[in-house]
Amino acid sequence: MSPRRSVTDARDTRSAILSRGVELATVEGLDGLTIGRLAADLGLSKSGVLGHFGAKEALQLAVVDTAAEQFGRAVVEPSTGTTPGLPRLRALCEAWLTHLTHPGGTFFLAAAAEFDHRPGPVRDAIAGMSALWQRDLRMHIRLAVLDHTLEGDADQILFELTGIVLAANHALHLTRDPQALPHAHTALTRLLTPT
């Protein structure tokens, strides 16, 4: 086997481990993510999984990074062609709601609930990703307020947007309400209607 092939194989194996890790952690939590479970699910040896990360915390941190990349591809990238401010904010929020319905779409909501009271690097990584996302949303809210297409306090609007998504997630996944997304879209429309 050529060195180039072995590097490609290692990268592909790591990618498969992390993708499966996001799926498992979304449903069972980051603490439920084990080397043994990943090895069994992917037909690998435990040492084959462990060799990529060294320790469970390193695996958890890599899964957080992978979930952030997936979120960026699914939610942020599709909206990059829209005008900054209210149009981009709407596109981001609509994509965020849609992402809740995809496998791994609620990763950060689940991980935040699991780690919100625990100190350490995993909690810090989750909080950091959340802060970056909120910063991006706040920036477009402020642009909309500055160009007078939205009225109100940016932090309050951001709080309400987050509340809509949390309520939609709860209704979708816990109570299985078939009207969860229509209700969330209605709430977003009311909140993000130009003044």
N, C-alpha and C positions, 0 to 999 in steps of 0.2 A: 504494500500500500504506500502510495506516495505521501510525503509530508503534507502536501497541499490538501489531499483527500482527507487525511486524518484531522486536519484543522477544520475543514468544512464539516466533517462528521461531528466533531466535538461541538462546533457552533450550532449545528442543527439539533443535536441532542439537548444542549443547554436551552435552546429556544423551545423545544417540545416540553421540557421539564417546566419551564416558566409559564408557558401557556396553560398547561394542565394545572400548575400551581395556582394561577389566577382563578380558574374555574372552580377548583376545590375550595380555595380560601373564600370565595364569594358565598358558597353554600355552607361550608363547615367552619369557617373562620381561619385566621392565620395560625392560631394555636393548634387547630386540627390538622394542619399541614405537616405531614411527617415524611421523612426520607423513605421509610418503608412503604407508605401508601403510594407515593409517587413512583417508586421503583416497581411496585406491583402493577400499577395502572399502565405504566409505559413499557413493561417487559424488560426492565433493566435490573442490574444488581444494586443493592444498597450502596456499595462502594462506588458504583458507576454514577449514582446521583450525588453522593456525598463528595466525590472528587471535584465536582463543579463548584461546590459552595463551601465546604469545610465545616460548616456548623448551621444549625437551624436558623439562628438569627440572620446569618448572611443570606440564606435561602429566602427568608421572609422579606428582607430588604430588597432583594433582587425581584421578588414577586411584586412588591409595591412599585418598583420602577417599571416593570413590564405592564402593570395595570395602568400606570400613568401614560405610557406610550400608546396603549390601546385606546385610552380615553382621548388622547390628542388626535389620533387618526379618525376616531368615530365622531367626535364632537367639535373639536377645534378646527381641524383642517378643512372640513366641508364648508365652513363659514368664511374662510379667508378671502373669498372673492366679493363678499358683501361690503357695503360702505360702513366704515367705523361709526360708532354711535348707536342709535336706536336700531337700524337695520341689522347690524352685526349682533347686537344684544339679543334681538328676537331670534336670529338664526342659531345662536349659541344655545339659547334656552330651549328652543324646539328640538335641537339635536340632543340636548341633555335629557329631555324627557323621553325621546325615542330610544336613547341608549339604555334607559332603565329596563327596556323589554328584551335586551340582548344578553346572552350568556356573559357573565362578568360585568354587566352594566351597573350593577349595584355594589361593586367591589368596595369603593371608597366609603359608601354609606355604611356597609357592614363592618369594614375595618375600623372606621371612626368610632362606631358604637362599641366595638370589642376592645379598643385600645385607648379610649378617651381618658380613662383614669389611671393608666399605667405609665410610669415614667420609662424612658429608655429610647434607644435609637429607632425602633420600629414606630413608636408613637410619634417621635419627632419627624420621621419621614412622611408619615400620613398627614400630620399637621402641616408640614411644609408644602406638600402637594395641594392641600386644601387652601392654604394661604395664597399660593400662586394662582389657583383658579379664581378665588374671590378677588384677587387683585385685577385679573383680566376683566371679570364682569364689572367690577367697580369702575374701571377705566371707561368702559363703554357707557355705563350709566352716567358718569360725569360728563362725557362728551354729549350725550343726549340732553342732559340738563343745561349744559352750556349753550347748545344750539336751540334750546327752547322746544324740543320735541317731547321732553318729559319734564314733569314738575315734581319737586320734592327733594328730600334729603337722600343722597346716594347710599348712605349706609342703611337707611330704613328700607329703601327699595331693594337693596341686596338682601337684607334680612327676609323680606317678604318673598323674593324669588326663591331663596333657599327653602323657605317654609313650604312653598308650593311643591317643590321637587320632593321634599321629605314626605309630605302628605301623599303625593302621587305614588311614591315608592311603597309606603305603608299600605295604601289601598290596593295597589297592584299585587304585591307579594304576600301580605299577611291576610288581608280580608278578601283578596281575589275579586275586587269590585270591577266589573266590566266597564263601568263608567269612569274609572280612575283617570285615564288619559283625556277623555273629553272634558271632564271637570277641570283638570289641570290646564288644558289649553284655554278654556274659558277664563280661568283665573289669570293666566298670563296675558291674555288679550286685554282684560280689564286693567291690569297693572301697567302694561306697556303700550297703552293707547296714547297717541300723540295729543298734546294739550291744544 
